[in-house]
Amino acid sequence: MSIKEHSITAMAAALEGSHVAFFGATHDDARAAFKAADALAPDGCEIRRTNGNESIRTRAGGSIHFLSIRSKGGRGMALDRVYVPAALADEDVALEIEACLATSQNPMFIGYL
């Protein structure tokens, strides 16, 4: 799947109330995913375009945060679904992000190309 296709599934999950994080290998990669999701966001979404703190919040209470894998790694976030570049989804990254998924009833860790 392409980043655009993953952005569609991330937006769909957020519109249903899920909390999502989309990690990029770099900040520029995360920003590219944000731009794809931003174009899909329906009216009524709160869109934060602050450099390094891009996010989309939906009326259903869901959200998508766009982060670099080198950033804080989602520390302190409670998430239902994470998207991570497959090439970087090693055991160390998985362990760091795993805590963010601990409270989800249906956690999803998705690797993308």
KEKOL-271535 format. One line per field, with one value per atom (N, C-alpha, C): residue number from 1; residue in three letters; atom name; x, y, z. Coordinates in steps of 0.2 Angstrom, whole numbers, plus 5000, padded with zeros to 4 digits. Last residue first. Example, Ala and Ser with C-alpha at 12.3 -4.5 7.8 and 13.67 -1.06 7.14 Angstrom:
BEGIN
seq	c(2:2:2:1:1:1)
type	c(SER:SER:SER:ALA:ALA:ALA)
atom	c(N:CA:C:N:CA:C)
X	c(5064:5068:5064:5066:5062:5066)
Y	c(4989:4995:5000:4972:4978:4984)
Z	c(5035:5036:5039:5039:5039:5039)
//
This chain:
BEGIN
seq	c(113:113:113:112:112:112:111:111:111:110:110:110:109:109:109:108:108:108:107:107:107:106:106:106:105:105:105:104:104:104:103:103:103:102:102:102:101:101:101:100:100:100:99:99:99:98:98:98:97:97:97:96:96:96:95:95:95:94:94:94:93:93:93:92:92:92:91:91:91:90:90:90:89:89:89:88:88:88:87:87:87:86:86:86:85:85:85:84:84:84:83:83:83:82:82:82:81:81:81:80:80:80:79:79:79:78:78:78:77:77:77:76:76:76:75:75:75:74:74:74:73:73:73:72:72:72:71:71:71:70:70:70:69:69:69:68:68:68:67:67:67:66:66:66:65:65:65:64:64:64:63:63:63:62:62:62:61:61:61:60:60:60:59:59:59:58:58:58:57:57:57:56:56:56:55:55:55:54:54:54:53:53:53:52:52:52:51:51:51:50:50:50:49:49:49:48:48:48:47:47:47:46:46:46:45:45:45:44:44:44:43:43:43:42:42:42:41:41:41:40:40:40:39:39:39:38:38:38:37:37:37:36:36:36:35:35:35:34:34:34:33:33:33:32:32:32:31:31:31:30:30:30:29:29:29:28:28:28:27:27:27:26:26:26:25:25:25:24:24:24:23:23:23:22:22:22:21:21:21:20:20:20:19:19:19:18:18:18:17:17:17:16:16:16:15:15:15:14:14:14:13:13:13:12:12:12:11:11:11:10:10:10:9:9:9:8:8:8:7:7:7:6:6:6:5:5:5:4:4:4:3:3:3:2:2:2:1:1:1)
type	c(LEU:LEU:LEU:TYR:TYR:TYR:GLY:GLY:GLY:ILE:ILE:ILE:PHE:PHE:PHE:MET:MET:MET:PRO:PRO:PRO:ASN:ASN:ASN:GLN:GLN:GLN:SER:SER:SER:THR:THR:THR:ALA:ALA:ALA:LEU:LEU:LEU:CYS:CYS:CYS:ALA:ALA:ALA:GLU:GLU:GLU:ILE:ILE:ILE:GLU:GLU:GLU:LEU:LEU:LEU:ALA:ALA:ALA:VAL:VAL:VAL:ASP:ASP:ASP:GLU:GLU:GLU:ASP:ASP:ASP:ALA:ALA:ALA:LEU:LEU:LEU:ALA:ALA:ALA:ALA:ALA:ALA:PRO:PRO:PRO:VAL:VAL:VAL:TYR:TYR:TYR:VAL:VAL:VAL:ARG:ARG:ARG:ASP:ASP:ASP:LEU:LEU:LEU:ALA:ALA:ALA:MET:MET:MET:GLY:GLY:GLY:ARG:ARG:ARG:GLY:GLY:GLY:GLY:GLY:GLY:LYS:LYS:LYS:SER:SER:SER:ARG:ARG:ARG:ILE:ILE:ILE:SER:SER:SER:LEU:LEU:LEU:PHE:PHE:PHE:HIS:HIS:HIS:ILE:ILE:ILE:SER:SER:SER:GLY:GLY:GLY:GLY:GLY:GLY:ALA:ALA:ALA:ARG:ARG:ARG:THR:THR:THR:ARG:ARG:ARG:ILE:ILE:ILE:SER:SER:SER:GLU:GLU:GLU:ASN:ASN:ASN:GLY:GLY:GLY:ASN:ASN:ASN:THR:THR:THR:ARG:ARG:ARG:ARG:ARG:ARG:ILE:ILE:ILE:GLU:GLU:GLU:CYS:CYS:CYS:GLY:GLY:GLY:ASP:ASP:ASP:PRO:PRO:PRO:ALA:ALA:ALA:LEU:LEU:LEU:ALA:ALA:ALA:ASP:ASP:ASP:ALA:ALA:ALA:ALA:ALA:ALA:LYS:LYS:LYS:PHE:PHE:PHE:ALA:ALA:ALA:ALA:ALA:ALA:ARG:ARG:ARG:ALA:ALA:ALA:ASP:ASP:ASP:ASP:ASP:ASP:HIS:HIS:HIS:THR:THR:THR:ALA:ALA:ALA:GLY:GLY:GLY:PHE:PHE:PHE:PHE:PHE:PHE:ALA:ALA:ALA:VAL:VAL:VAL:HIS:HIS:HIS:SER:SER:SER:GLY:GLY:GLY:GLU:GLU:GLU:LEU:LEU:LEU:ALA:ALA:ALA:ALA:ALA:ALA:ALA:ALA:ALA:MET:MET:MET:ALA:ALA:ALA:THR:THR:THR:ILE:ILE:ILE:SER:SER:SER:HIS:HIS:HIS:GLU:GLU:GLU:LYS:LYS:LYS:ILE:ILE:ILE:SER:SER:SER:MET:MET:MET)
atom	c(N:CA:C:N:CA:C:N:CA:C:N:CA:C:N:CA:C:N:CA:C:N:CA:C:N:CA:C:N:CA:C:N:CA:C:N:CA:C:N:CA:C:N:CA:C:N:CA:C:N:CA:C:N:CA:C:N:CA:C:N:CA:C:N:CA:C:N:CA:C:N:CA:C:N:CA:C:N:CA:C:N:CA:C:N:CA:C:N:CA:C:N:CA:C:N:CA:C:N:CA:C:N:CA:C:N:CA:C:N:CA:C:N:CA:C:N:CA:C:N:CA:C:N:CA:C:N:CA:C:N:CA:C:N:CA:C:N:CA:C:N:CA:C:N:CA:C:N:CA:C:N:CA:C:N:CA:C:N:CA:C:N:CA:C:N:CA:C:N:CA:C:N:CA:C:N:CA:C:N:CA:C:N:CA:C:N:CA:C:N:CA:C:N:CA:C:N:CA:C:N:CA:C:N:CA:C:N:CA:C:N:CA:C:N:CA:C:N:CA:C:N:CA:C:N:CA:C:N:CA:C:N:CA:C:N:CA:C:N:CA:C:N:CA:C:N:CA:C:N:CA:C:N:CA:C:N:CA:C:N:CA:C:N:CA:C:N:CA:C:N:CA:C:N:CA:C:N:CA:C:N:CA:C:N:CA:C:N:CA:C:N:CA:C:N:CA:C:N:CA:C:N:CA:C:N:CA:C:N:CA:C:N:CA:C:N:CA:C:N:CA:C:N:CA:C:N:CA:C:N:CA:C:N:CA:C:N:CA:C:N:CA:C:N:CA:C:N:CA:C:N:CA:C:N:CA:C:N:CA:C:N:CA:C:N:CA:C:N:CA:C:N:CA:C:N:CA:C:N:CA:C:N:CA:C:N:CA:C:N:CA:C:N:CA:C)
X	c(5028:5034:5034:5023:5022:5028:5016:5022:5020:5006:5006:5012:4998:5005:5006:4984:4986:4993:4973:4979:4981:4959:4961:4967:4959:4955:4957:4974:4969:4965:4984:4977:4971:4996:4994:4987:5001:4996:4993:5012:5007:5000:5021:5017:5012:5026:5021:5017:5036:5029:5024:5047:5046:5038:5046:5045:5044:5048:5041:5041:5061:5055:5049:5067:5068:5062:5064:5062:5062:5059:5063:5061:5054:5050:5054:5060:5062:5059:5054:5062:5064:5041:5043:5050:5037:5040:5043:5021:5028:5031:5006:5009:5017:4996:5002:5004:4981:4984:4990:4977:4974:4978:4987:4985:4981:4991:4987:4985:5008:5002:4998:5020:5014:5008:5029:5029:5024:5031:5024:5024:5044:5042:5035:5050:5049:5046:5059:5056:5055:5062:5067:5065:5051:5052:5058:5041:5047:5048:5023:5029:5035:5007:5012:5019:4991:4997:5003:4974:4980:4986:4960:4965:4970:4942:4948:4954:4931:4935:4942:4922:4921:4926:4928:4922:4921:4946:4940:4934:4962:4957:4950:4978:4971:4967:4994:4989:4982:5011:5005:5001:5023:5017:5011:5032:5034:5029:5024:5029:5032:5006:5013:5018:4994:4999:5005:4980:4986:4991:4963:4969:4975:4948:4953:4960:4935:4941:4945:4925:4924:4930:4926:4924:4923:4938:4932:4931:4954:4950:4944:4962:4956:4952:4973:4969:4962:4978:4975:4971:4984:4979:4975:4995:4990:4984:5001:4999:4993:5006:5001:4998:5015:5009:5004:5024:5021:5015:5028:5025:5021:5035:5029:5025:5046:5042:5035:5052:5049:5044:5056:5051:5048:5059:5061:5055:5051:5058:5061:5035:5040:5047:5020:5028:5031:5006:5009:5016:4994:5000:5003:4977:4982:4988:4963:4969:4974:4946:4952:4958:4934:4936:4942:4931:4927:4929:4941:4934:4929:4952:4951:4944:4950:4950:4949:4950:4944:4944:4964:4958:4952:4970:4971:4966:4966:4964:4965:4972:4965:4963:4986:4982:4975:4987:4988:4985:4986:4982:4982:4998:4991:4986:5008:5007:5000:5002:5006:5004:5004:5000:5004)
Y	c(5003:5004:5011:5000:5002:5003:4990:4992:4994:4993:4992:4995:4987:4990:4988:4990:4988:4991:4984:4988:4985:4985:4982:4986:4992:4986:4982:5000:4999:4992:5001:5002:5001:4999:4994:4995:5007:5002:4998:5012:5017:5013:5001:5004:5009:4999:4995:4998:5008:5010:5005:5001:5008:5010:4989:4989:4996:4993:4990:4990:4998:5002:4999:4985:4991:4996:4977:4975:4981:4988:4982:4981:4995:4992:4986:5001:5003:5000:4996:4995:4997:5000:4993:4992:5014:5012:5005:5012:5013:5011:5017:5016:5017:5011:5015:5012:5013:5011:5015:5018:5012:5008:5025:5024:5018:5037:5031:5030:5044:5044:5037:5043:5047:5047:5043:5043:5047:5043:5043:5042:5046:5039:5038:5058:5055:5048:5055:5060:5056:5046:5048:5053:5044:5039:5041:5059:5056:5050:5059:5060:5057:5064:5063:5064:5058:5062:5060:5059:5056:5061:5054:5059:5055:5055:5052:5057:5061:5061:5057:5064:5058:5057:5075:5076:5070:5073:5072:5074:5081:5078:5078:5079:5080:5077:5087:5082:5084:5091:5090:5085:5096:5095:5094:5100:5096:5094:5115:5111:5107:5115:5117:5112:5112:5112:5115:5104:5107:5107:5104:5102:5107:5097:5102:5100:5094:5091:5097:5100:5099:5096:5092:5098:5096:5078:5082:5088:5076:5077:5081:5073:5069:5071:5082:5083:5078:5077:5083:5084:5065:5064:5071:5071:5066:5065:5078:5082:5077:5068:5073:5076:5061:5058:5062:5072:5070:5066:5072:5078:5076:5060:5061:5067:5064:5058:5059:5075:5076:5070:5068:5073:5074:5051:5057:5062:5040:5039:5045:5043:5043:5042:5037:5038:5038:5041:5039:5041:5035:5039:5036:5037:5035:5039:5033:5037:5034:5032:5029:5034:5036:5038:5035:5036:5031:5032:5044:5046:5042:5036:5042:5045:5027:5024:5030:5035:5031:5029:5039:5044:5040:5027:5030:5035:5024:5019:5023:5035:5034:5029:5033:5039:5038:5021:5021:5027:5027:5022:5021:5036:5039:5034:5027:5031:5034:5011:5018:5022:4994:5000:5006)
Z	c(5018:5013:5011:5035:5028:5024:5048:5044:5037:5062:5054:5051:5075:5073:5066:5084:5078:5077:5097:5095:5088:5104:5097:5094:5116:5115:5109:5122:5117:5117:5131:5134:5128:5124:5130:5132:5114:5112:5118:5120:5118:5116:5122:5128:5126:5109:5112:5118:5106:5104:5107:5110:5112:5111:5104:5111:5114:5090:5093:5100:5091:5089:5092:5094:5098:5097:5083:5090:5094:5069:5072:5079:5058:5063:5066:5047:5054:5059:5036:5036:5043:5037:5038:5039:5047:5041:5042:5055:5056:5049:5063:5056:5057:5075:5073:5067:5085:5079:5078:5097:5095:5089:5111:5104:5103:5121:5122:5114:5125:5121:5122:5131:5134:5131:5116:5123:5126:5103:5105:5112:5100:5099:5102:5100:5106:5106:5084:5089:5096:5075:5079:5085:5068:5072:5077:5068:5066:5070:5067:5070:5067:5068:5063:5066:5074:5075:5070:5073:5070:5071:5083:5081:5077:5088:5086:5084:5091:5096:5094:5081:5084:5090:5074:5079:5083:5075:5072:5077:5072:5077:5074:5067:5065:5070:5067:5070:5067:5069:5065:5067:5074:5079:5075:5065:5070:5075:5062:5060:5066:5063:5066:5065:5060:5054:5057:5065:5067:5062:5062:5059:5062:5067:5069:5066:5055:5059:5061:5048:5055:5059:5033:5037:5044:5032:5030:5034:5025:5031:5029:5014:5015:5021:5015:5009:5010:5027:5027:5021:5022:5026:5027:5015:5011:5016:5024:5019:5015:5033:5035:5029:5025:5027:5029:5024:5018:5019:5038:5035:5028:5038:5042:5040:5030:5028:5032:5037:5030:5028:5049:5049:5042:5044:5045:5046:5043:5045:5047:5052:5046:5048:5060:5060:5053:5065:5059:5059:5077:5076:5069:5082:5077:5078:5090:5091:5087:5084:5086:5086:5079:5086:5088:5066:5070:5077:5061:5060:5064:5062:5067:5066:5052:5059:5064:5041:5042:5050:5042:5043:5044:5040:5046:5047:5027:5032:5039:5020:5020:5025:5023:5025:5025:5015:5022:5026:5002:5004:5012:5003:5002:5004:5004:5010:5009:4997:4997:5003:5000:5000:5000)
//
